[in-house]
Amino acid sequence: MSQRTVGILLFNDVEVLDFAGPFEVFSIATIPKSNDKPFIVKTISENGELVTARNGLNVKPDFSFANHPSLDIVIIPGGYGAEKIEINNPNVIEWIKKQQTKVEFMTSVCTGALLLAKAGILDGRRATTHWMDIDRLEQEFPDVSVQRGVKFVDEGSLITSGGISAGINMSFHLISRLLGKEVAIETARRMEYEIEL
């Protein structure tokens, strides 16, 4: 069985559940009756150094922009670090643009959508973000068709999700698309998480 590599971007003041939720979902996903792991999940930051997430959680990324492996799925989380700092970091925006040309799926959680929008990836596409930031997404990026009141928006190879825990729903949705509902349901059952597919 071929494995897909999932790369999750980390940065200072990243929202913890934005990255930890999808990390958990993809990490424990298993093909029933085989125990095969369909995903390898790695964390990446600009320089590979220790990141201080929201509320003081310290996380050591696996890789930097310079040395990470080839990725199949990229997850761009949100948080204050995304919406106030990284949106003005040209290195991060360029990395996202570069990955978009290579990966099978580009995804965002919460205000990670602002980074995708800044990179031009959401132009002419439907997208969503945290309800507290949805007006900002609409006002600052008028070429984005902003969707309200949804957990996630699936645009094929591009999937954006609402705030924080919505990234978990998006992750189960993507697993269901790639591997079928049975795998997604079994993974959710192991996590004691209720999903609707």
C-alpha positions as CSV (number, residue, x, y, z in Angstrom):
1,M,0.0,0.0,0.0
2,S,1.4,3.4,-0.9
3,Q,1.4,6.0,1.8
4,R,0.6,9.7,1.5
5,T,2.8,12.2,3.4
6,V,0.8,14.9,5.2
7,G,2.7,18.0,6.0
8,I,1.3,20.3,8.7
9,L,2.7,23.9,8.8
10,L,3.6,25.2,12.3
11,F,4.5,28.7,13.4
12,N,4.5,30.7,16.6
13,D,0.9,31.4,18.0
14,V,-0.6,28.6,15.8
15,E,-3.9,27.5,17.3
16,V,-3.3,24.1,18.9
17,L,-6.3,22.1,17.8
18,D,-6.0,23.5,14.3
19,F,-2.9,21.3,13.8
20,A,-3.3,18.7,16.6
21,G,-6.8,17.7,15.5
22,P,-5.8,16.8,11.9
23,F,-2.5,15.4,13.2
24,E,-4.5,12.9,15.3
25,V,-7.0,12.0,12.6
26,F,-4.4,11.2,9.9
27,S,-1.9,9.6,12.3
28,I,-4.3,7.0,13.7
29,A,-6.1,6.3,10.5
30,T,-5.7,2.6,9.7
31,I,-7.0,0.3,6.9
32,P,-9.4,-2.1,8.5
33,K,-8.2,-5.7,8.9
34,S,-4.7,-4.9,7.7
35,N,-3.3,-2.4,10.2
36,D,-1.7,-0.6,7.3
37,K,-1.1,3.1,7.9
38,P,-2.2,5.1,4.9
39,F,-0.6,8.4,6.1
40,I,2.7,9.6,7.4
41,V,2.2,12.9,9.2
42,K,5.1,15.4,9.6
43,T,5.2,18.9,11.0
44,I,7.1,21.7,9.2
45,S,8.1,25.2,10.2
46,E,10.0,27.9,8.3
47,N,13.3,27.2,10.1
48,G,12.6,23.9,11.9
49,E,13.1,25.5,15.3
50,L,10.9,25.1,18.4
51,V,7.5,26.8,17.9
52,T,5.4,28.2,20.8
53,A,1.8,27.5,19.9
54,R,-1.2,29.4,21.4
55,N,-1.3,29.5,25.2
56,G,2.3,28.4,25.5
57,L,2.5,24.9,24.1
58,N,6.0,24.3,22.8
59,V,6.3,22.0,19.7
60,K,9.4,20.8,17.9
61,P,8.7,20.6,14.2
62,D,10.0,17.6,12.3
63,F,11.4,19.6,9.4
64,S,12.1,23.1,8.0
65,F,11.2,24.5,4.6
66,A,14.7,23.6,3.5
67,N,14.7,19.9,4.3
68,H,11.2,18.5,4.4
69,P,10.2,15.5,2.3
70,S,7.9,15.6,-0.7
71,L,4.3,16.1,0.4
72,D,1.0,14.8,-0.8
73,I,-1.3,16.8,1.5
74,V,-0.6,20.1,3.1
75,I,-2.5,21.5,6.1
76,I,-2.3,25.2,6.8
77,P,-3.6,25.9,10.3
78,G,-4.7,29.2,11.7
79,G,-4.5,31.2,14.9
80,Y,-3.2,34.7,15.8
81,G,0.2,33.7,14.3
82,A,-1.4,33.2,10.9
83,E,-3.7,36.2,10.8
84,K,-1.3,38.7,12.4
85,I,2.3,37.5,11.6
86,E,2.6,34.8,8.9
87,I,0.2,36.6,6.5
88,N,3.0,39.2,6.2
89,N,5.8,36.7,6.0
90,P,6.8,36.4,2.3
91,N,8.8,33.2,3.0
92,V,5.7,31.4,4.3
93,I,3.4,32.7,1.5
94,E,6.0,31.7,-1.2
95,W,6.3,28.2,0.4
96,I,2.5,27.8,0.3
97,K,2.5,28.8,-3.4
98,K,5.3,26.4,-4.2
99,Q,3.6,23.5,-2.4
100,Q,0.3,24.2,-4.2
101,T,2.0,23.3,-7.5
102,K,3.2,20.0,-6.1
103,V,0.7,18.5,-3.7
104,E,-2.4,16.4,-4.3
105,F,-4.4,18.4,-1.7
106,M,-4.0,21.8,-0.2
107,T,-6.1,22.4,2.9
108,S,-6.6,25.0,5.6
109,V,-8.1,25.2,9.1
110,C,-9.5,28.3,10.6
111,T,-7.6,31.5,9.6
112,G,-5.1,29.4,7.7
113,A,-7.5,30.3,4.9
114,L,-6.1,33.9,5.1
115,L,-2.7,32.5,4.2
116,L,-4.1,30.6,1.2
117,A,-5.9,33.8,0.1
118,K,-2.8,35.9,0.4
119,A,-1.0,33.3,-1.8
120,G,-3.8,33.7,-4.4
121,I,-4.9,30.1,-4.1
122,L,-8.5,31.0,-3.2
123,D,-9.1,33.4,-6.0
124,G,-12.3,32.4,-7.9
125,R,-12.9,29.6,-5.5
126,R,-15.3,28.9,-2.6
127,A,-13.8,28.9,0.8
128,T,-14.5,29.3,4.5
129,T,-12.8,30.2,7.8
130,H,-13.5,30.8,11.4
131,W,-16.8,32.6,11.9
132,M,-15.0,35.5,13.7
133,D,-12.8,36.1,10.7
134,I,-15.2,35.4,7.8
135,D,-15.9,39.1,7.3
136,R,-12.2,39.8,7.1
137,L,-11.7,37.1,4.5
138,E,-14.5,38.5,2.4
139,Q,-13.4,42.1,2.7
140,E,-9.7,41.7,2.2
141,F,-10.0,39.1,-0.6
142,P,-13.0,40.0,-2.7
143,D,-12.1,37.4,-5.4
144,V,-12.9,34.6,-2.9
145,S,-16.4,33.2,-2.8
146,V,-16.8,33.1,1.0
147,Q,-19.1,30.4,2.4
148,R,-20.8,30.9,5.8
149,G,-22.3,28.4,8.2
150,V,-20.3,25.4,7.0
151,K,-17.7,23.2,8.6
152,F,-15.7,22.9,5.4
153,V,-15.7,23.6,1.7
154,D,-14.5,21.0,-0.7
155,E,-13.2,22.4,-4.0
156,G,-11.6,19.3,-5.3
157,S,-7.9,19.5,-4.6
158,L,-8.5,22.5,-2.3
159,I,-10.4,22.2,1.0
160,T,-10.8,24.9,3.6
161,S,-12.5,24.5,7.0
162,G,-14.0,26.7,9.6
163,G,-12.6,27.3,13.0
164,I,-10.5,25.1,15.2
165,S,-12.4,21.8,15.6
166,A,-13.7,22.0,12.1
167,G,-10.3,20.9,10.9
168,I,-11.1,17.5,12.4
169,N,-14.3,17.3,10.3
170,M,-12.4,18.3,7.2
171,S,-9.8,15.6,7.9
172,F,-12.4,12.9,8.2
173,H,-14.0,14.1,5.0
174,L,-10.7,13.9,3.1
175,I,-10.0,10.4,4.5
176,S,-13.5,9.3,3.4
177,R,-12.8,10.7,-0.1
178,L,-9.5,9.0,-0.4
179,L,-10.1,5.7,1.4
180,G,-13.8,5.3,1.8
181,K,-16.3,5.9,4.6
182,E,-15.4,2.7,6.4
183,V,-11.9,4.0,7.2
184,A,-13.2,7.4,8.2
185,I,-15.9,5.9,10.5
186,E,-13.6,3.5,12.1
187,T,-11.0,6.2,12.7
188,A,-13.7,8.5,14.3
189,R,-14.9,5.6,16.5
190,R,-11.4,5.1,17.8
191,M,-11.2,8.8,18.6
192,E,-14.8,8.8,20.1
193,Y,-15.7,11.6,17.7
194,E,-19.1,11.8,16.0
195,I,-19.0,12.5,12.3
196,E,-21.5,12.9,9.5
197,L,-20.4,11.7,6.1
